[in-house]
Amino acid sequence: MTLEARVTELESRLAFQDDTIQALNDVLVEQQRVVERLQLQMAALLKRYEEMVGQYQSSEEEAPPPHY
């Protein structure tokens, strides 16, 4: 294999690697956006859950009505 052919092969591989790295980076950025959105949704759900649990716990701790 001549030196010119080897250099051409290396340049070709480099171009494919650059494309692959860019594609992986794009996927990674999109996954990070999804993770951040899911974290926000999870935080909102936890807040709602805690509010609901707080409502039920406070009603259970109330004194029984006088007729008991």
C-alpha positions as protocol buffer text, in pm:
chain_id: "A"
residue {
  index: 1
  type: MET
  ca { x: 0 y: 0 z: 0 }
}
residue {
  index: 2
  type: THR
  ca { x: 148 y: 331 z: -104 }
}
residue {
  index: 3
  type: LEU
  ca { x: 187 y: 625 z: 127 }
}
residue {
  index: 4
  type: GLU
  ca { x: -73 y: 822 z: -69 }
}
residue {
  index: 5
  type: ALA
  ca { x: -326 y: 539 z: -39 }
}
residue {
  index: 6
  type: ARG
  ca { x: -261 y: 511 z: 334 }
}
residue {
  index: 7
  type: VAL
  ca { x: -310 y: 886 z: 382 }
}
residue {
  index: 8
  type: THR
  ca { x: -630 y: 875 z: 177 }
}
residue {
  index: 9
  type: GLU
  ca { x: -756 y: 583 z: 387 }
}
residue {
  index: 10
  type: LEU
  ca { x: -676 y: 768 z: 709 }
}
residue {
  index: 11
  type: GLU
  ca { x: -850 y: 1083 z: 586 }
}
residue {
  index: 12
  type: SER
  ca { x: -1154 y: 878 z: 494 }
}
residue {
  index: 13
  type: ARG
  ca { x: -1162 y: 713 z: 836 }
}
residue {
  index: 14
  type: LEU
  ca { x: -1121 y: 1048 z: 1004 }
}
residue {
  index: 15
  type: ALA
  ca { x: -1416 y: 1191 z: 810 }
}
residue {
  index: 16
  type: PHE
  ca { x: -1637 y: 897 z: 912 }
}
residue {
  index: 17
  type: GLN
  ca { x: -1524 y: 928 z: 1272 }
}
residue {
  index: 18
  type: ASP
  ca { x: -1606 y: 1298 z: 1272 }
}
residue {
  index: 19
  type: ASP
  ca { x: -1955 y: 1222 z: 1140 }
}
residue {
  index: 20
  type: THR
  ca { x: -2003 y: 949 z: 1399 }
}
residue {
  index: 21
  type: ILE
  ca { x: -1887 y: 1172 z: 1683 }
}
residue {
  index: 22
  type: GLN
  ca { x: -2121 y: 1449 z: 1571 }
}
residue {
  index: 23
  type: ALA
  ca { x: -2414 y: 1206 z: 1549 }
}
residue {
  index: 24
  type: LEU
  ca { x: -2336 y: 1072 z: 1897 }
}
residue {
  index: 25
  type: ASN
  ca { x: -2310 y: 1424 z: 2032 }
}
residue {
  index: 26
  type: ASP
  ca { x: -2649 y: 1515 z: 1883 }
}
residue {
  index: 27
  type: VAL
  ca { x: -2807 y: 1210 z: 2046 }
}
residue {
  index: 28
  type: LEU
  ca { x: -2642 y: 1290 z: 2377 }
}
residue {
  index: 29
  type: VAL
  ca { x: -2768 y: 1649 z: 2372 }
}
residue {
  index: 30
  type: GLU
  ca { x: -3123 y: 1531 z: 2298 }
}
residue {
  index: 31
  type: GLN
  ca { x: -3107 y: 1272 z: 2575 }
}
residue {
  index: 32
  type: GLN
  ca { x: -2990 y: 1539 z: 2819 }
}
residue {
  index: 33
  type: ARG
  ca { x: -3291 y: 1753 z: 2727 }
}
residue {
  index: 34
  type: VAL
  ca { x: -3520 y: 1455 z: 2785 }
}
residue {
  index: 35
  type: VAL
  ca { x: -3357 y: 1380 z: 3122 }
}
residue {
  index: 36
  type: GLU
  ca { x: -3393 y: 1743 z: 3233 }
}
residue {
  index: 37
  type: ARG
  ca { x: -3759 y: 1747 z: 3129 }
}
residue {
  index: 38
  type: LEU
  ca { x: -3821 y: 1420 z: 3313 }
}
residue {
  index: 39
  type: GLN
  ca { x: -3650 y: 1556 z: 3624 }
}
residue {
  index: 40
  type: LEU
  ca { x: -3878 y: 1860 z: 3620 }
}
residue {
  index: 41
  type: GLN
  ca { x: -4184 y: 1640 z: 3575 }
}
residue {
  index: 42
  type: MET
  ca { x: -4070 y: 1413 z: 3857 }
}
residue {
  index: 43
  type: ALA
  ca { x: -4018 y: 1708 z: 4088 }
}
residue {
  index: 44
  type: ALA
  ca { x: -4367 y: 1836 z: 4007 }
}
residue {
  index: 45
  type: LEU
  ca { x: -4518 y: 1493 z: 4070 }
}
residue {
  index: 46
  type: LEU
  ca { x: -4336 y: 1460 z: 4402 }
}
residue {
  index: 47
  type: LYS
  ca { x: -4461 y: 1802 z: 4507 }
}
residue {
  index: 48
  type: ARG
  ca { x: -4819 y: 1709 z: 4419 }
}
residue {
  index: 49
  type: TYR
  ca { x: -4782 y: 1377 z: 4600 }
}
residue {
  index: 50
  type: GLU
  ca { x: -4653 y: 1544 z: 4914 }
}
residue {
  index: 51
  type: GLU
  ca { x: -4940 y: 1792 z: 4904 }
}
residue {
  index: 52
  type: MET
  ca { x: -5192 y: 1511 z: 4871 }
}
residue {
  index: 53
  type: VAL
  ca { x: -5034 y: 1309 z: 5150 }
}
residue {
  index: 54
  type: GLY
  ca { x: -5032 y: 1619 z: 5368 }
}
residue {
  index: 55
  type: GLN
  ca { x: -5404 y: 1672 z: 5309 }
}
residue {
  index: 56
  type: TYR
  ca { x: -5491 y: 1314 z: 5403 }
}
residue {
  index: 57
  type: GLN
  ca { x: -5265 y: 1307 z: 5707 }
}
residue {
  index: 58
  type: SER
  ca { x: -5405 y: 1630 z: 5845 }
}
residue {
  index: 59
  type: SER
  ca { x: -5762 y: 1502 z: 5809 }
}
residue {
  index: 60
  type: GLU
  ca { x: -5672 y: 1179 z: 5992 }
}
residue {
  index: 61
  type: GLU
  ca { x: -5517 y: 1366 z: 6282 }
}
residue {
  index: 62
  type: GLU
  ca { x: -5830 y: 1573 z: 6347 }
}
residue {
  index: 63
  type: ALA
  ca { x: -6020 y: 1501 z: 6663 }
}
residue {
  index: 64
  type: PRO
  ca { x: -6323 y: 1274 z: 6626 }
}
residue {
  index: 65
  type: PRO
  ca { x: -6661 y: 1445 z: 6618 }
}
residue {
  index: 66
  type: PRO
  ca { x: -6836 y: 1495 z: 6953 }
}
residue {
  index: 67
  type: HIS
  ca { x: -7092 y: 1217 z: 6901 }
}
residue {
  index: 68
  type: TYR
  ca { x: -6818 y: 944 z: 6930 }
}
